[in-house]
Amino acid sequence: MTPMQSKNLDFEPLTAAHADDLFSILTTPSVLAFIDPDGNPPTIEELRAEYAARASGPVVLTTPSEQWFNMAVRLKAPPSPAIGRLEATGYGEWGEVAYLFGEAWWGKGLAFESMLWWHDYLAAVVPGTEWWATVHPLNQKSIRLLRRLEYEEVDPTKRPTLHSYDPGDCCFVRSAHVAESTI
């Protein structure tokens, strides 16, 4: 199994306790602009309930093979509060991934490092999976990151039913072959 750490980061299963660290990140206007352009952040209570539900796994499965994976991300030294989160939902041969980091950690290579680790982790627990990601078209940093991770942009009409897709999002896919060649 992949260690729960990378060079600069520690990863731990996301729980309701992480909501306190991540709430301020989620309510920052620069982050909110890409995840909820209407500017309706969750309350701290809603975020705790959401993270508790994520920790429990899916209640109603979209497919019989659905699996949830959610991690909080912390800086390794000095020990820090959570600075972001990683998400993945597997549906058998394909799945969706997402990441979210506070603005203070943008441009430092931490999302790239996290996603490299995330793909190694996912390849170990759900091998052979093709991973999809959606990105707001104005989020150029995330688009560049996905391309750096060897995701290919796909016409949104050629995507599977992605639960993270909002109309107008850019869609990207990383084949299982690419994912397995990096581990």
C-alpha positions in Angstrom: 0.0 0.0 0.0 1.2 3.5 -0.8 2.5 5.4 2.3 0.3 8.1 3.5 2.9 10.8 2.8 4.9 12.4 0.0 8.0 14.5 0.2 6.3 17.6 1.7 2.8 16.4 2.6 0.9 14.0 4.9 -2.4 12.5 3.9 -5.2 11.2 6.1 -8.7 10.0 5.6 -11.1 13.0 5.6 -13.4 13.2 8.7 -15.8 15.7 10.1 -12.9 17.1 12.3 -11.2 18.4 9.1 -14.1 20.7 8.5 -12.7 23.2 11.1 -9.4 23.5 9.2 -10.9 23.5 5.7 -13.9 25.8 6.3 -11.9 29.0 5.9 -10.4 27.7 2.7 -13.8 26.9 1.2 -15.2 30.3 2.1 -12.3 32.3 0.6 -13.7 34.2 -2.4 -10.8 33.1 -4.7 -11.6 29.4 -4.0 -15.4 29.8 -3.9 -15.3 31.4 -7.4 -14.4 28.1 -8.9 -16.4 25.7 -6.8 -19.6 27.8 -6.3 -19.7 30.8 -8.5 -23.0 31.8 -6.9 -21.1 32.4 -3.6 -23.1 30.1 -1.4 -20.6 28.5 0.9 -21.7 25.8 3.3 -22.0 26.6 7.0 -19.5 24.9 9.3 -22.2 22.6 10.5 -23.0 21.6 6.9 -19.4 21.0 6.1 -18.9 18.8 9.2 -22.0 16.8 8.1 -20.7 16.5 4.6 -17.3 15.3 5.7 -18.8 12.8 8.1 -20.9 11.4 5.3 -17.9 11.2 3.0 -16.0 9.3 5.7 -18.9 6.8 5.9 -19.0 6.2 2.2 -21.9 6.2 -0.3 -25.3 5.7 1.2 -27.1 5.4 -2.2 -24.8 3.9 -4.8 -24.9 5.3 -8.4 -23.5 2.0 -9.5 -22.9 -1.2 -7.6 -19.1 -0.7 -7.9 -19.1 2.9 -6.5 -16.3 3.6 -4.1 -15.4 6.9 -2.3 -11.9 8.0 -1.4 -11.4 11.3 0.4 -8.2 12.6 2.0 -7.2 15.7 4.0 -3.8 17.2 3.1 -1.3 18.6 5.6 2.1 20.1 5.3 4.6 17.6 6.8 6.8 20.0 8.8 5.9 21.7 10.9 2.7 19.8 11.4 -0.1 22.0 10.1 -3.8 22.2 9.9 -5.3 20.8 6.7 -4.4 22.9 3.7 -6.5 21.0 1.2 -8.4 17.9 0.3 -8.3 15.2 -2.4 -11.4 13.4 -3.6 -12.1 10.4 -5.9 -15.2 8.4 -6.7 -14.6 5.2 -8.5 -17.4 3.6 -10.7 -15.5 0.5 -11.8 -13.4 1.1 -14.9 -13.6 4.9 -14.6 -13.9 7.5 -11.9 -13.7 11.2 -11.0 -11.0 13.0 -9.1 -10.9 16.5 -7.6 -8.6 18.5 -5.4 -8.9 21.7 -3.5 -6.2 23.8 -1.8 -6.3 27.1 0.0 -5.0 30.1 -2.0 -2.0 30.5 0.3 -0.7 27.2 -1.1 -1.3 27.8 -4.8 1.7 28.0 -7.1 4.0 26.1 -4.7 3.8 22.7 -6.5 1.8 21.1 -3.6 -1.3 20.3 -5.7 1.0 18.6 -8.3 2.8 16.7 -5.6 -0.6 15.7 -4.0 -2.1 14.6 -7.3 1.0 12.5 -8.1 0.7 10.8 -4.8 -3.1 10.5 -5.2 -2.8 8.7 -8.5 -0.2 6.2 -7.0 -2.6 5.6 -4.1 -5.6 5.1 -6.4 -3.7 2.8 -8.7 -3.0 0.6 -5.7 -6.6 0.4 -4.5 -8.5 0.6 -7.8 -6.1 -0.5 -10.5 -7.0 0.0 -14.2 -9.2 3.0 -13.6 -9.6 5.8 -16.1 -9.8 9.1 -14.1 -11.9 12.1 -15.1 -11.7 15.7 -13.8 -13.8 18.8 -14.5 -12.6 22.4 -14.2 -14.2 25.8 -14.4 -12.9 27.3 -17.7 -11.4 30.3 -15.9 -9.4 28.1 -13.6 -6.2 28.2 -15.7 -4.0 27.0 -12.9 -6.0 23.8 -12.6 -6.1 23.3 -16.3 -2.3 23.6 -16.5 -2.0 21.2 -13.6 -4.1 18.6 -15.2 -2.2 18.8 -18.5 1.0 18.5 -16.5 -0.4 15.3 -15.0 -1.0 14.0 -18.5 -4.8 14.5 -18.5 -6.2 15.1 -22.0 -9.0 17.6 -22.6 -12.2 16.0 -24.0 -15.2 17.5 -25.6 -17.8 17.6 -22.8 -20.3 15.8 -25.0 -18.0 12.7 -25.1 -17.8 12.4 -21.3 -19.5 9.8 -19.1 -22.1 11.1 -16.6 -19.8 13.0 -14.3 -21.4 14.1 -11.1 -18.9 16.9 -10.6 -19.7 18.4 -14.1 -21.3 21.8 -14.2 -22.5 23.2 -17.6 -19.5 24.9 -19.3 -16.8 23.0 -17.4 -13.8 21.7 -19.2 -13.5 17.9 -19.0 -10.2 16.0 -18.8 -9.4 12.3 -18.7 -6.3 10.4 -17.7 -6.2 6.9 -19.1 -5.5 3.9 -16.9 -2.4 3.3 -19.0 -0.9 6.6 -18.1 -1.9 6.2 -14.4 -0.2 2.8 -14.2 3.0 3.9 -16.0 3.8 6.5 -13.3 3.8 4.1 -10.3 
